Amino acid sequence: MQNPYVAILAAAFAAFVFGSVWYMALGKQYQLALGLNPEDCKGKKMPLTPMAVCFMAELLMALVFSILLNALGVMGWFNGAVTGAFMAIGFIIPATITNNIFPGRKPMLSLIDGVHWLGVAAIEGAVLAALR
C-alpha cells in the first residue's frame, strides 16, 4: 500500500464497526454483567464520549500495530489476523481479566470484553497486513 495512514484508518474503522455490532448484539448481557438493569437503560442516549475515546484508542492501536507488523515482517491478512489474535491472547485479555477481577466484576464482563478485544486485534492485524 502506498499510504500506510489509509491502512491504519481502515483498520481502526473496521475494528470500531466490529465493536459496535458486538456490543449491540450482546447489549442486554453486557448490561447485566455490569450490574445494570436492561429495562432501566432503555431510551437512554448512546454514550458518545466513550465511543469517541474507543475509536481513538483503536486508531492508536492500529498505528502501533502497523509499526509492529512492519518490524516483524508480517505479510498477508491471515498472518496479520493470527498475530493480532496472539497479541490479544497474550497481552490484552489478561489485562482485561485482571482489571475486572480486582473490583469483583462478573466473569461474563471479562468474557464479553475479552472476545471483543480479540476480534479488534485480529481484525486490525488482518487489515493492516493485507494492505501492506
Contacts in CASP RR format, 6 or more apart in sequence:
PFRMAT RR
TARGET T0000
AUTHOR 0000-0000-0000
METHOD contacts of the structure
MODEL  1
MQNPYVAILAAAFAAFVFGSVWYMALGKQYQLALGLNPEDCKGKKMPLTP
MAVCFMAELLMALVFSILLNALGVMGWFNGAVTGAFMAIGFIIPATITNN
IFPGRKPMLSLIDGVHWLGVAAIEGAVLAALR
1 7 0 8 1.000
1 131 0 8 1.000
1 132 0 8 1.000
4 66 0 8 1.000
4 132 0 8 1.000
6 131 0 8 1.000
7 66 0 8 1.000
7 127 0 8 1.000
7 128 0 8 1.000
7 131 0 8 1.000
7 132 0 8 1.000
8 59 0 8 1.000
8 62 0 8 1.000
8 63 0 8 1.000
8 66 0 8 1.000
8 128 0 8 1.000
9 59 0 8 1.000
9 62 0 8 1.000
10 127 0 8 1.000
10 131 0 8 1.000
11 58 0 8 1.000
11 62 0 8 1.000
11 65 0 8 1.000
11 66 0 8 1.000
11 123 0 8 1.000
11 124 0 8 1.000
11 125 0 8 1.000
11 127 0 8 1.000
11 128 0 8 1.000
11 131 0 8 1.000
12 55 0 8 1.000
12 58 0 8 1.000
12 59 0 8 1.000
12 61 0 8 1.000
12 62 0 8 1.000
12 124 0 8 1.000
14 123 0 8 1.000
14 124 0 8 1.000
14 127 0 8 1.000
15 58 0 8 1.000
15 61 0 8 1.000
15 62 0 8 1.000
15 119 0 8 1.000
15 120 0 8 1.000
15 123 0 8 1.000
15 124 0 8 1.000
16 54 0 8 1.000
16 55 0 8 1.000
16 58 0 8 1.000
18 116 0 8 1.000
18 119 0 8 1.000
18 120 0 8 1.000
18 123 0 8 1.000
19 116 0 8 1.000
19 120 0 8 1.000
22 115 0 8 1.000
22 116 0 8 1.000
22 119 0 8 1.000
23 30 0 8 1.000
23 116 0 8 1.000
26 112 0 8 1.000
27 38 0 8 1.000
28 38 0 8 1.000
29 108 0 8 1.000
29 112 0 8 1.000
30 109 0 8 1.000
30 112 0 8 1.000
31 37 0 8 1.000
31 38 0 8 1.000
31 41 0 8 1.000
32 38 0 8 1.000
32 106 0 8 1.000
32 108 0 8 1.000
33 105 0 8 1.000
33 106 0 8 1.000
33 108 0 8 1.000
33 109 0 8 1.000
33 112 0 8 1.000
34 105 0 8 1.000
34 109 0 8 1.000
35 106 0 8 1.000
58 120 0 8 1.000
58 124 0 8 1.000
61 120 0 8 1.000
61 121 0 8 1.000
61 124 0 8 1.000
62 124 0 8 1.000
62 127 0 8 1.000
62 128 0 8 1.000
65 84 0 8 1.000
65 87 0 8 1.000
65 121 0 8 1.000
65 124 0 8 1.000
65 125 0 8 1.000
65 128 0 8 1.000
66 128 0 8 1.000
69 80 0 8 1.000
69 83 0 8 1.000
69 125 0 8 1.000
69 128 0 8 1.000
69 129 0 8 1.000
69 132 0 8 1.000
70 132 0 8 1.000
72 83 0 8 1.000
74 80 0 8 1.000
74 83 0 8 1.000
74 125 0 8 1.000
74 129 0 8 1.000
75 129 0 8 1.000
75 132 0 8 1.000
76 126 0 8 1.000
76 129 0 8 1.000
76 130 0 8 1.000
76 132 0 8 1.000
77 125 0 8 1.000
77 126 0 8 1.000
77 127 0 8 1.000
77 129 0 8 1.000
77 130 0 8 1.000
78 126 0 8 1.000
79 129 0 8 1.000
80 122 0 8 1.000
80 125 0 8 1.000
80 126 0 8 1.000
80 128 0 8 1.000
80 129 0 8 1.000
80 130 0 8 1.000
81 122 0 8 1.000
81 123 0 8 1.000
81 125 0 8 1.000
81 126 0 8 1.000
81 129 0 8 1.000
82 122 0 8 1.000
83 125 0 8 1.000
83 129 0 8 1.000
84 121 0 8 1.000
84 122 0 8 1.000
84 124 0 8 1.000
84 125 0 8 1.000
85 118 0 8 1.000
85 119 0 8 1.000
85 121 0 8 1.000
85 122 0 8 1.000
87 121 0 8 1.000
88 114 0 8 1.000
88 117 0 8 1.000
88 118 0 8 1.000
88 119 0 8 1.000
88 120 0 8 1.000
88 121 0 8 1.000
88 122 0 8 1.000
89 118 0 8 1.000
92 114 0 8 1.000
92 117 0 8 1.000
92 118 0 8 1.000
92 121 0 8 1.000
93 114 0 8 1.000
93 117 0 8 1.000
93 118 0 8 1.000
96 110 0 8 1.000
96 113 0 8 1.000
96 114 0 8 1.000
96 117 0 8 1.000
97 110 0 8 1.000
97 114 0 8 1.000
100 106 0 8 1.000
100 107 0 8 1.000
100 109 0 8 1.000
100 110 0 8 1.000
100 113 0 8 1.000
101 110 0 8 1.000
END
